[in-house]
Amino acid sequence: MAGFDAAPTAIAQACERAGARGVEVGFLLADATRLTGIEQRFSTVLDSALYHCLGDQERADYAAALHRVTQPGAHLSRSRSGSSTRCAARSVRSCDETDGVRRERCYR
């Protein structure tokens, strides 16, 4: 398990919380639109209220970065708070190597 954020204070808080709960997890300081330096390939990605904060180009860059660090068949679960736009609660995507995103289902 790994977590990342672009803010050093968020990483520090996450490390403290994980340690207090006895959870073993690695945290990386990384730009979500690049994810440089991450060589691990993930089977599941949880996005908590990031995607909706990005502009159009940043979203495209983020999707490309996630594609690079995920395994074929990986699942992306996005959650957001606030008023609804395209998907009220969360969406789950299945990704593969050939087309990046195969399908999306939204759950309300």
TORKOL-449312 format. One record per atom (N, C-alpha, C): residue number from 1; residue in three letters; atom name; x, z, y. Coordinates in pm, whole numbers, plus 32768, in hexadecimal, padded with zeros to 4 digits. Example, Ala and Ser with C-alpha at 12.3 -4.5 7.8 and 13.67 -1.06 7.14 Angstrom:
BEGIN
R seq type atom    x    z    y
R   1  ALA    N 8527 830C 7DC7
R   1  ALA   CA 84CE 830C 7E3E
R   1  ALA    C 8528 830C 7EB6
R   2  SER    N 8505 82C4 7F1F
R   2  SER   CA 8557 82CA 7F96
R   2  SER    C 850A 8313 8003
END
This chain:
BEGIN
R seq type atom    x    z    y
R   1  MET    N 8056 8000 7F8C
R   1  MET   CA 8000 8000 8000
R   1  MET    C 805A 8000 807A
R   2  ALA    N 8031 7FB5 80DF
R   2  ALA   CA 807C 7FAF 815C
R   2  ALA    C 801B 7FA2 81CF
R   3  GLY    N 8042 7FD7 8240
R   3  GLY   CA 7FF3 7FC9 82B9
R   3  GLY    C 804C 7F94 8326
R   4  PHE    N 8012 7F4D 8386
R   4  PHE   CA 8062 7F1E 83F6
R   4  PHE    C 8015 7F27 8477
R   5  ASP    N 805F 7F32 84E3
R   5  ASP   CA 8027 7F35 8569
R   5  ASP    C 8095 7F0B 85C8
R   6  ALA    N 8070 7ED8 863C
R   6  ALA   CA 80D1 7EB1 86A2
R   6  ALA    C 80F5 7F26 86FD
R   7  ALA    N 80AC 7F95 86F3
R   7  ALA   CA 80C3 8008 874A
R   7  ALA    C 810F 8076 86FF
R   8  PRO    N 8185 809A 872F
R   8  PRO   CA 81D2 8104 86ED
R   8  PRO    C 8186 8189 86E5
R   9  THR    N 8136 81A8 874A
R   9  THR   CA 80EA 8226 8745
R   9  THR    C 8081 8224 86D7
R  10  ALA    N 8044 81B1 86BF
R  10  ALA   CA 7FE2 81A5 8653
R  10  ALA    C 8026 81B8 85CB
R  11  ILE    N 809D 8180 85BC
R  11  ILE   CA 80E9 8190 8540
R  11  ILE    C 810D 8224 852C
R  12  ALA    N 813A 8266 8596
R  12  ALA   CA 815F 82F3 858C
R  12  ALA    C 80E6 8348 8563
R  13  GLN    N 8072 832E 85A0
R  13  GLN   CA 7FF9 837A 857D
R  13  GLN    C 7FD0 8360 84ED
R  14  ALA    N 7FD8 82E3 84C2
R  14  ALA   CA 7FB3 82C0 8439
R  14  ALA    C 800F 8305 83D5
R  15  CYS    N 8091 8308 83F3
R  15  CYS   CA 80F0 834D 839B
R  15  CYS    C 80D0 83E1 8391
R  16  GLU    N 80B1 841F 8400
R  16  GLU   CA 808D 84AD 8400
R  16  GLU    C 8010 84C7 83AD
R  17  ARG    N 7FAB 8475 83C1
R  17  ARG   CA 7F2C 8487 8378
R  17  ARG    C 7F3F 8471 82E2
R  18  ALA    N 7F8A 840A 82BE
R  18  ALA   CA 7FA3 83EF 8230
R  18  ALA    C 7FEF 8462 81F1
R  19  GLY    N 8056 8493 8237
R  19  GLY   CA 80A4 8503 8204
R  19  GLY    C 8051 8580 81F3
R  20  ALA    N 7FFA 859B 8253
R  20  ALA   CA 7FA4 8611 824C
R  20  ALA    C 7F43 860A 81D7
R  21  ARG    N 7F20 8591 81AE
R  21  ARG   CA 7EC3 857F 813E
R  21  ARG    C 7F0C 8565 80B9
R  22  GLY    N 7F90 8562 80BE
R  22  GLY   CA 7FDC 854A 8044
R  22  GLY    C 7FD2 84BC 8012
R  23  VAL    N 7FB7 845E 806C
R  23  VAL   CA 7FA9 83D0 8047
R  23  VAL    C 802F 838B 805B
R  24  GLU    N 805B 8343 7FF7
R  24  GLU   CA 80D9 82FA 8000
R  24  GLU    C 80BC 8269 8029
R  25  VAL    N 80E3 8248 80A1
R  25  VAL   CA 80CB 81C2 80D7
R  25  VAL    C 813B 819F 8137
R  26  GLY    N 8161 8121 8139
R  26  GLY   CA 81C6 80F3 8197
R  26  GLY    C 8184 80BA 8213
R  27  PHE    N 81BE 80D3 8287
R  27  PHE   CA 8189 809D 8303
R  27  PHE    C 81F3 8048 8346
R  28  LEU    N 81C8 7FD7 837A
R  28  LEU   CA 8222 7F79 83BA
R  28  LEU    C 81F7 7F5E 8449
R  29  LEU    N 8258 7F54 84A1
R  29  LEU   CA 823D 7F2B 852A
R  29  LEU    C 823F 7E92 8529
R  30  ALA    N 81CB 7E54 853E
R  30  ALA   CA 81C3 7DC3 8533
R  30  ALA    C 8152 7D8B 8589
R  31  ASP    N 8168 7D14 85BB
R  31  ASP   CA 8104 7CC8 8606
R  31  ASP    C 80AA 7C82 85A0
R  32  ALA    N 802A 7C9F 85A3
R  32  ALA   CA 7FCB 7C69 8541
R  32  ALA    C 7FC3 7BD1 8543
R  33  THR    N 7FE4 7B94 85B3
R  33  THR   CA 7FDC 7B02 85BB
R  33  THR    C 8058 7ABF 8581
R  34  ARG    N 80BC 7B10 855A
R  34  ARG   CA 8136 7AD7 8521
R  34  ARG    C 8158 7B14 8499
R  35  LEU    N 814D 7B98 848E
R  35  LEU   CA 8171 7BE2 8414
R  35  LEU    C 81FC 7BBD 83E2
R  36  THR    N 8259 7BAC 843F
R  36  THR   CA 82E2 7B8A 8419
R  36  THR    C 8324 7C00 83D4
R  37  GLY    N 837A 7BE0 8376
R  37  GLY   CA 83C2 7C47 832D
R  37  GLY    C 8376 7C81 82B8
R  38  ILE    N 82FD 7C55 82A2
R  38  ILE   CA 82AE 7C86 8231
R  38  ILE    C 82B7 7C1F 81C1
R  39  GLU    N 82FC 7C45 8157
R  39  GLU   CA 8310 7BEB 80E6
R  39  GLU    C 82B0 7C08 8074
R  40  GLN    N 8275 7C80 8075
R  40  GLN   CA 8217 7CA5 800B
R  40  GLN    C 819C 7C4C 8011
R  41  ARG    N 8161 7C2F 7F9D
R  41  ARG   CA 80E6 7BE0 7F95
R  41  ARG    C 8075 7C3E 7F6A
R  42  PHE    N 800E 7C49 7FBD
R  42  PHE   CA 7FA1 7CA8 7FA8
R  42  PHE    C 7F2A 7C66 7F64
R  43  SER    N 7EE3 7CB6 7F13
R  43  SER   CA 7E69 7C85 7ED2
R  43  SER    C 7DED 7CAA 7F22
R  44  THR    N 7DF9 7D0D 7F79
R  44  THR   CA 7D88 7D3A 7FCB
R  44  THR    C 7DBC 7D5C 8057
R  45  VAL    N 7D6F 7D31 80BC
R  45  VAL   CA 7D90 7D50 8147
R  45  VAL    C 7D14 7D8D 8186
R  46  LEU    N 7D26 7E00 81C7
R  46  LEU   CA 7CBA 7E41 8210
R  46  LEU    C 7CD9 7E37 82A4
R  47  ASP    N 7C82 7DF8 82EE
R  47  ASP   CA 7C92 7DE7 837E
R  47  ASP    C 7C2A 7E3E 83C2
R  48  SER    N 7C59 7EA3 8408
R  48  SER   CA 7BFE 7EFF 844A
R  48  SER    C 7BFB 7EE4 84E0
R  49  ALA    N 7B9B 7E95 850B
R  49  ALA   CA 7B7E 7E7C 8598
R  49  ALA    C 7BEF 7E35 85E3
R  50  LEU    N 7C39 7DDC 85A0
R  50  LEU   CA 7CA1 7D90 85E5
R  50  LEU    C 7C73 7D03 8605
R  51  TYR    N 7C3F 7CBC 85A3
R  51  TYR   CA 7C1F 7C2E 85B1
R  51  TYR    C 7BC9 7C10 862C
R  52  HIS    N 7B64 7C5F 8645
R  52  HIS   CA 7B09 7C43 86B4
R  52  HIS    C 7B4B 7C5A 873C
R  53  CYS    N 7BBF 7C9A 873E
R  53  CYS   CA 7C06 7CB2 87BD
R  53  CYS    C 7C62 7C3E 87E2
R  54  LEU    N 7C75 7BE1 8786
R  54  LEU   CA 7CD4 7B74 879C
R  54  LEU    C 7C91 7AFA 87DA
R  55  GLY    N 7CDE 7AAC 8826
R  55  GLY   CA 7CAE 7A2E 885C
R  55  GLY    C 7CB4 79C2 87F0
R  56  ASP    N 7C85 794C 8811
R  56  ASP   CA 7C7D 78E0 87AF
R  56  ASP    C 7D05 78BF 8770
R  57  GLN    N 7D6D 78AB 87C1
R  57  GLN   CA 7DF0 7889 878A
R  57  GLN    C 7E2B 78FE 873B
R  58  GLU    N 7E17 7977 876D
R  58  GLU   CA 7E48 79ED 8725
R  58  GLU    C 7E03 79FA 869E
R  59  ARG    N 7D82 79D9 8697
R  59  ARG   CA 7D3A 79DE 8617
R  59  ARG    C 7D73 797A 85B5
R  60  ALA    N 7D91 7903 85E5
R  60  ALA   CA 7DCC 789C 858F
R  60  ALA    C 7E56 78C9 855D
R  61  ASP    N 7EA6 7903 85B6
R  61  ASP   CA 7F2A 7934 8590
R  61  ASP    C 7F1F 79A8 852D
R  62  TYR    N 7EC0 7A00 8543
R  62  TYR   CA 7EA8 7A71 84EA
R  62  TYR    C 7E80 7A40 845F
R  63  ALA    N 7E25 79DF 845A
R  63  ALA   CA 7DFA 79A9 83D9
R  63  ALA    C 7E70 796A 838E
R  64  ALA    N 7EC5 7920 83D7
R  64  ALA   CA 7F3A 78E2 8398
R  64  ALA    C 7F9B 794C 8365
R  65  ALA    N 7FAF 79B7 83B3
R  65  ALA   CA 8009 7A23 8389
R  65  ALA    C 7FD2 7A69 830E
R  66  LEU    N 7F4F 7A84 830C
R  66  LEU   CA 7F12 7AC3 8297
R  66  LEU    C 7F1E 7A6A 821C
R  67  HIS    N 7F0A 79EA 822F
R  67  HIS   CA 7F16 798C 81C0
R  67  HIS    C 7FA2 7992 8183
R  68  ARG    N 8006 799D 81D9
R  68  ARG   CA 8090 79A2 81AA
R  68  ARG    C 80AF 7A20 815A
R  69  VAL    N 8070 7A91 817B
R  69  VAL   CA 8091 7B0F 8138
R  69  VAL    C 802C 7B39 80CE
R  70  THR    N 7FCE 7AE2 80AB
R  70  THR   CA 7F6E 7B04 8042
R  70  THR    C 7F82 7AAF 7FC6
R  71  GLN    N 7F57 7AE7 7F57
R  71  GLN   CA 7F5D 7AA2 7ED6
R  71  GLN    C 7EE8 7A41 7ECA
R  72  PRO    N 7EF4 79DB 7E75
R  72  PRO   CA 7E7F 7987 7E58
R  72  PRO    C 7E0C 79DE 7E26
R  73  GLY    N 7D95 79C9 7E5A
R  73  GLY   CA 7D20 7A17 7E32
R  73  GLY    C 7D13 7A9B 7E7B
R  74  ALA    N 7D67 7AB4 7EDF
R  74  ALA   CA 7D62 7B32 7F29
R  74  ALA    C 7CDE 7B43 7F72
R  75  HIS    N 7CBA 7BC0 7F8D
R  75  HIS   CA 7C3E 7BDF 7FD4
R  75  HIS    C 7C5E 7C1B 805C
R  76  LEU    N 7C18 7BEC 80C1
R  76  LEU   CA 7C23 7C21 8149
R  76  LEU    C 7B9F 7C61 816D
R  77  SER    N 7BA4 7CDF 8192
R  77  SER   CA 7B2D 7D26 81BC
R  77  SER    C 7B40 7D4C 824F
R  78  ARG    N 7AE9 7D18 82A4
R  78  ARG   CA 7AF0 7D36 8333
R  78  ARG    C 7A7E 7D92 8357
R  79  SER    N 7A9D 7DF7 83A7
R  79  SER   CA 7A34 7E4D 83DC
R  79  SER    C 7A44 7E52 8472
R  80  ARG    N 79D5 7E66 84B5
R  80  ARG   CA 79DA 7E70 8547
R  80  ARG    C 796F 7ED1 8573
R  81  SER    N 797E 7F00 85EE
R  81  SER   CA 7919 7F59 8625
R  81  SER    C 78DE 7F17 86A1
R  82  GLY    N 7872 7F4C 86D0
R  82  GLY   CA 7834 7F14 8748
R  82  GLY    C 77C1 7EB8 8726
R  83  SER    N 7796 7E6B 8789
R  83  SER   CA 7723 7E14 8775
R  83  SER    C 7748 7D9B 871F
R  84  SER    N 76E4 7D61 86E2
R  84  SER   CA 76FF 7CF3 8686
R  84  SER    C 771E 7C73 86CF
R  85  THR    N 7772 7C24 8692
R  85  THR   CA 778A 7B9B 86C1
R  85  THR    C 7769 7B40 864C
R  86  ARG    N 77CC 7B12 8604
R  86  ARG   CA 77B1 7ABC 8592
R  86  ARG    C 778E 7B0A 8514
R  87  CYS    N 77CD 7B7A 8500
R  87  CYS   CA 77B7 7BC7 8486
R  87  CYS    C 77AE 7C5A 84AD
R  88  ALA    N 773E 7C97 8494
R  88  ALA   CA 7723 7D1D 84C8
R  88  ALA    C 777C 7D89 848E
R  89  ALA    N 778A 7D90 840A
R  89  ALA   CA 77D2 7E01 83D1
R  89  ALA    C 785F 7DDC 83A4
R  90  ARG    N 786A 7D89 8341
R  90  ARG   CA 78ED 7D62 830F
R  90  ARG    C 78E0 7CE0 82C2
R  91  SER    N 794E 7CA0 82AF
R  91  SER   CA 794C 7C28 825D
R  91  SER    C 79BE 7C30 81FA
R  92  VAL    N 79AD 7BED 818C
R  92  VAL   CA 7A13 7BEA 8124
R  92  VAL    C 7A37 7B59 810E
R  93  ARG    N 7AB6 7B3A 810E
R  93  ARG   CA 7AE3 7AB2 80F6
R  93  ARG    C 7B37 7AAE 8079
R  94  SER    N 7B2C 7A43 802F
R  94  SER   CA 7B84 7A2A 7FBF
R  94  SER    C 7BE2 79BB 7FE9
R  95  CYS    N 7C62 79D1 7FD7
R  95  CYS   CA 7CC6 7971 8003
R  95  CYS    C 7D11 793A 7F8A
R  96  ASP    N 7D40 78C0 7F95
R  96  ASP   CA 7D99 788A 7F30
R  96  ASP    C 7E07 7839 7F73
R  97  GLU    N 7E68 780D 7F26
R  97  GLU   CA 7EDC 77C8 7F5D
R  97  GLU    C 7EBC 7740 7F99
R  98  THR    N 7E5A 76FB 7F67
R  98  THR   CA 7E46 7671 7F92
R  98  THR    C 7DFC 7662 8016
R  99  ASP    N 7D92 76AF 802A
R  99  ASP   CA 7D46 769A 80A5
R  99  ASP    C 7D3F 7715 80FF
R 100  GLY    N 7D86 777F 80DE
R 100  GLY   CA 7D87 77F5 8134
R 100  GLY    C 7D0A 7848 8127
R 101  VAL    N 7C97 7812 8148
R 101  VAL   CA 7C1A 785C 813D
R 101  VAL    C 7BB8 7809 80ED
R 102  ARG    N 7B8B 783F 807F
R 102  ARG   CA 7B31 77F7 8027
R 102  ARG    C 7A9F 7810 804B
R 103  ARG    N 7A7A 788B 8068
R 103  ARG   CA 79EE 78A8 8088
R 103  ARG    C 79E6 7929 80D8
R 104  GLU    N 7978 793E 811A
R 104  GLU   CA 7961 79BA 8164
R 104  GLU    C 78D1 79E4 8150
R 105  ARG    N 78BF 7A64 8133
R 105  ARG   CA 783A 7A9E 8129
R 105  ARG    C 7831 7B10 818B
R 106  CYS    N 77C8 7B16 81D5
R 106  CYS   CA 77B3 7B84 8233
R 106  CYS    C 774C 7BE3 81FB
R 107  TYR    N 7769 7C64 8208
R 107  TYR   CA 770C 7CCC 81DD
R 107  TYR    C 76D9 7D15 8258
R 108  ARG    N 765A 7D2C 825F
R 108  ARG   CA 7622 7D77 82D0
R 108  ARG    C 75FA 7E01 82A3
END
